[in-house]
Amino acid sequence: MAIRSIREEGDEILKKVSRPVDDIDEKIQILIDDMIETMHKFNGVGLAAVQVGVLKRIVVIHIDYEKEEPIILINPEIKKEKGEQVVDEGCLSFPNKFAKVVRPEEVTVEALDRDGKRIKITGKGLLAQAISHEVDHLNGEVFMDKILPGTLEYATPEQ
């Protein structure tokens, strides 16, 4: 496993639409492991492959590092959204920027897991937010495109 470089604001790849994964081969498995390690290194909740420079429809999400395994979504499709929530959001590709965004309160996503098995997950609250945020990345959209006016804040980088 390896820590990959995270593509940041201004990198054109973040605005590109990712391609479906046709074959979950060894290269994809290594990419998934690297994405999880990279997400953990930077204390992220989620990471899309495009954020490490790979235009493939792969997302990893890990809400609670202590109590659960990461969620791996290959070729995810949001099938249902319910309600809405105004949330504080940030992104590893936009370090030290945070803003309020409207996200669904609940989402249902269908995808393949890392073994190619079809899965269906319904997430509420933070999980719904993370799924929506990461699937947006696969579609070339970033949270900065969705922020509520006047809510952008800058955090001081940790020393």
ABEGO torsion letter per residue (X at the ends): XBBBBBBBBGBAAAABBBBBBABBBAAAAAAAAAAAAAAAAAGBABBBAAAAGBBBBBBBBBABAAABBBBBBBGBBBABBBEBBBBBBBBAABBGBBBBBBBBABBBBBBBBAAGBBBBBBBBEAAAAAAAAAAAAAAGBBAAAABBBGABBBBBBBX
